[in-house]
């Protein structure tokens, strides 16, 4: 693991080295998770370098993070990391917050991303009701175990949790590293503040594939090649084979 200094603070970068002549793949996880969200996908990639970030406040990126964060800052953070690693181009794969970061980074520097995979991309602005309910939900953080359990029910489908009860424990393990104030703050940054990004997506100059769970709350993004898979909002864990297949398609795209 390396910690790379960025404008938002030091970010933990986990590296699995491979053939330097092949374009690396970089993974960005979503809210409450960490780089382990991608363990199955990372394990299956053995030909090229793989990079998995811990996003701000999450995993090993929990110290000295600025409390003045925006999604645009996260996009610049990613570009700073690529520069520090001396990488000109990467295949980029994101989940939720990670996908929201990727589409913004691709507008800043499209040439850095020859192909992009977007899992469970939230692209709609928070509704008026959500802007009221999310802070109200935060009052339940005094009962952290209950709050984590309810979060798991919102992120995974009922069938996923019934068939794979370890998914809830995985979320709790990563989410428990966050303080209550960090959860409140990052929800503000990622769930409440972002504006509608449909036009941003339509204007992407980067080849992109998308995956959405059939019970995902985010809706289907305006990306032509979007696959609907089983599960809810956490496709890298609920539909890991389909996400791996998407990654293989991204690799094929850059060979054409």
Secondary structure, DSSP 8 states (H G I E B T S, - for coil): -EEEEETTEEEEEEEE--BTTS-EEEEE--TT--GGGGHHHHHH--SB-EEEE--TTSTT--SS--S---HHHHHHHHHHHHHHTT-S-EEEEEETHHHHHHHHHHHH-GGG-SEEEEES---S---HHHHHHHHHHHGGGGSHHHHHHHHHHHHS-HHHHHH-THHHHHHHHHHTTS-HHHHHHHHIIIIIS----HHHHHT--S-EEEEEETT-SS---S-SSEEEESSSS-HHHHSHHHHHHHHHHHHHHTT-
